[in-house]
């Protein structure tokens, strides 16, 4: 009975490992070199595990459980950090594009304002010169 329970515990641990690896492969993409290497190494480990006797298998799984969980945790943390960096990079590109568009609109707005004020000044000077000519003619 204890052998069966230990076997179920081992199977449970292996199922957790498989699920974690599937999640990592899903995050990195199934065609990435990292995913291929990871899948190959897990396959090799599974073959070695299958070749062990029942007692050795339980001992191996017990020893490797914490190590595997820590390794998978580090991998998932790196993937999360990479995803965060990617989102920061994407948002910084969007921010830069928005800044560029605002700068372009500000430049054209300034040029338009300057042009309109120059035209207005020219109009006023022209009116003043006409008024001066009229005042000279009337004197």
Secondary structure, 3 states (H helix, E strand, C coil): CHHHHHHHHHHHHHHHHHHHHHHHHHHHCCCCHHHHHHHHHHHHHHHHHHHCCHHHHHHHHHHHHHHHHHHHHHHHHHHHHHHHHHHHHHHHHHHHHHHHHHHHHHHHHHHHHHHHHHHHHHHHHHHHHHHHHHHHHHC
